[in-house]
Amino acid sequence: MKLRYLAILLPLFIFVACEDKDEAKNERTCEEKSVAMIEASVAFENDDAGKTECNALVTALEDYLPCAPDGEEKDEMEATLASMKILCMFQ
């Protein structure tokens, strides 16, 4: 009888453990995307920034956008992304 409980609970523990590992991986990915976005922003603010830096910032913003928390901050980021796309066309 105890073996039956173990057989039922063991897959559940494995599932939960794997799910936690995937969540940690996604968090790291979002953190890395955040760092990439900040680095692209710093490069774009440089005096010599051109079309390459502008496009890099747009790409970084697009990558990070799904990681941004819903709400006003995400709405502002979407507006900034739209403005940056237009700006990059004229650089």
Phi, psi and omega per residue, in radians:
M1 nan -0.743 3.132
K2 -1.137 -0.604 3.119
L3 -1.135 -0.597 3.122
R4 -1.139 -0.750 3.107
Y5 -1.093 -0.697 3.116
L6 -1.109 -0.729 3.138
A7 -1.136 -0.526 3.125
I8 -1.397 -0.728 -3.053
L9 -1.400 -0.522 -3.093
L10 -1.031 -0.852 3.087
P11 -1.061 -0.588 3.105
L12 -1.118 -0.780 3.109
F13 -1.099 -0.708 3.126
I14 -1.127 -0.740 3.132
F15 -1.062 -0.811 -3.130
V16 -1.129 -0.727 -3.138
A17 -1.115 -0.735 3.129
C18 -1.181 -0.650 3.134
E19 -1.119 -0.747 3.116
D20 -1.095 -0.674 3.136
K21 -1.122 -0.722 3.121
D22 -1.138 -0.684 3.122
E23 -1.115 -0.727 3.119
A24 -1.113 -0.668 3.119
K25 -1.119 -0.735 3.121
N26 -1.136 -0.665 3.119
E27 -1.114 -0.759 3.104
R28 -1.077 -0.695 3.140
T29 -1.086 -0.761 3.111
C30 -1.145 -0.664 3.097
E31 -1.113 -0.734 3.122
E32 -1.133 -0.667 3.110
K33 -1.157 -0.635 3.109
S34 -1.123 -0.777 3.118
V35 -1.098 -0.751 3.126
A36 -1.084 -0.682 3.132
M37 -1.144 -0.740 3.130
I38 -1.134 -0.753 3.118
E39 -1.097 -0.717 3.117
A40 -1.146 -0.642 3.120
S41 -1.148 -0.746 3.113
V42 -1.106 -0.752 3.126
A43 -1.113 -0.645 -3.139
F44 -1.209 -0.598 -3.125
E45 -1.315 -0.158 3.100
N46 -1.112 2.613 -3.104
D47 -1.085 -0.524 -3.091
D48 -1.573 0.148 -3.045
A49 -1.055 2.393 3.130
G50 -2.279 -2.717 -3.090
K51 -1.096 -0.648 -3.125
T52 -1.085 -0.819 3.135
E53 -1.173 -0.624 3.119
C54 -1.127 -0.819 3.127
N55 -1.144 -0.611 3.099
A56 -1.120 -0.682 3.111
L57 -1.179 -0.721 3.093
V58 -1.050 -0.789 3.131
T59 -1.091 -0.752 3.130
A60 -1.126 -0.705 3.095
L61 -1.114 -0.747 3.122
E62 -1.105 -0.680 3.128
D63 -1.174 -0.699 -3.073
Y64 -1.397 -0.439 -3.027
L65 -0.887 -0.764 3.105
P66 -1.109 -0.374 3.137
C67 -1.455 -0.355 -3.081
A68 -1.169 2.453 3.117
P69 -1.181 2.497 3.121
D70 -1.089 2.589 3.113
G71 2.267 -2.756 -3.055
E72 -1.082 -0.700 -3.128
E73 -1.076 -0.748 -3.141
K74 -1.190 -0.678 3.101
D75 -1.072 -0.755 3.109
E76 -1.121 -0.675 3.136
M77 -1.149 -0.685 3.098
E78 -1.120 -0.702 3.105
A79 -1.144 -0.720 3.109
T80 -1.106 -0.717 3.122
L81 -1.066 -0.777 3.120
A82 -1.079 -0.740 3.116
S83 -1.138 -0.703 -3.137
M84 -1.144 -0.663 3.109
K85 -1.063 -0.740 3.123
I86 -1.157 -0.786 3.132
L87 -1.035 -0.718 -3.109
C88 -1.167 -0.488 3.120
M89 -1.134 -0.523 -3.058
F90 -1.741 0.122 3.120
Q91 -1.562 nan nan
